[in-house]
């Protein structure tokens, strides 16, 4: 089965590798911008002529091709983004701080309450709880507010023509044309990320064909609409097919006893709830334990999580541990749960989350906008630090430090 994603997204930092969405921090979030510009390219035109023949063999009609490419073409910006993907990873602390930001949790609770009847109907059909589906929506596109505005046919054709991963993107382009041919969406509304991830929950075209559903019954599987019903139902269908078990939590935060053996940690080292309880493990929010494995991504002194088989189902949607923790913990917050009980220690600069938040607040107050004070040092915070350092005649590093915080106090 083809993964929904093009890439493993290790951290969803200042925007997703293949989609636009959801998790950003320190002012590094996506903001509305003009659609990228199509540029004339004779070599692309020659490639497209050959692709027309291949598409016809695959059952794509001339009418579909003509409609799809009437206003489509080569987008240099897509190649630039593909070539210049930054390789970095958020720490689990940063990732969860962003995934469970006050704004994301508040908006998620509002959306969950407003759509409760629809989400209940989706849950009845697919067996995936509404707060869980809402959490995917929140991470993927900030509840539909960041779906991307790049023409998908142009983006995929550009990447297929480029050749670096030509076969894969040609497969996605052919799938996109099948979606158009089926009448699920008009070409001018088929927009998404620069790499072709689409809609409220950022499906790639092949996954749309496999999992998208027409839950509203209007004859179209419309994951782009202002009404997110089809997109949310499609995500629930995906999770059902991935093995989600209704009524089983994804996992939970746990408190480890003093002297806990770190050798017991790790996915695949599962034990029964009774075994974990006998070892002194307890649920951080109270209540009973589940059977499963325990991880502590940043060490024994940081928050630890007991994972069930539903955690593995989330990984089928996006095979990144931080992402799955983000979905799980955000879903708990959306349903009304509290923040993490455990705390993370100082970072490599010796700064706690509170220190980083104070740094952002003081920089912004001094006229250097960090785009928020979530305690996550993103691109905008680093730019603010650099500007402050330059204005003060300091060495420009763009990096936070306790010394810098002391100067701002």
Buried (B, 14 or more C-beta within 10 A) or exposed (E): EBBBBBBEBBBBBBBBBBBBBBBBBBBBBBEEEEEBEBEEBEEBEEBBEEBBEEBEEEEBEEEBBEBBBEEBBBBEBBBEBBEEEEEEBBBBBBBBBBBBBEEBBEBBBEBBEEBEEBBEBBBEBBBBBBBBBBBBBBBBBBBBEBBBBBBBBBBBBBBBBBEEBBEBBBBBBBBBBBBBBBEBBEBEEBBBBBBBBBBBBBBBBBBBBBBBBBBBEEEBBBBBBEBBBBBBBBBBBBBBBBEBBEEBBBBBBBBBEEEBEEEBBEBEEBBEBEEBBEBEBBBBBEEEBBBBBBBBBBEEEBBBBBBBBBBBBBBBBBBBBBBBBBBBBBBBBBBEBEBBEBEBEEBEBEBBBEBBBBBBBBBBEEEBBBBBBBBBBBBBBBBBBBBBBEEEEBEBEBBBBBEBBEEBE
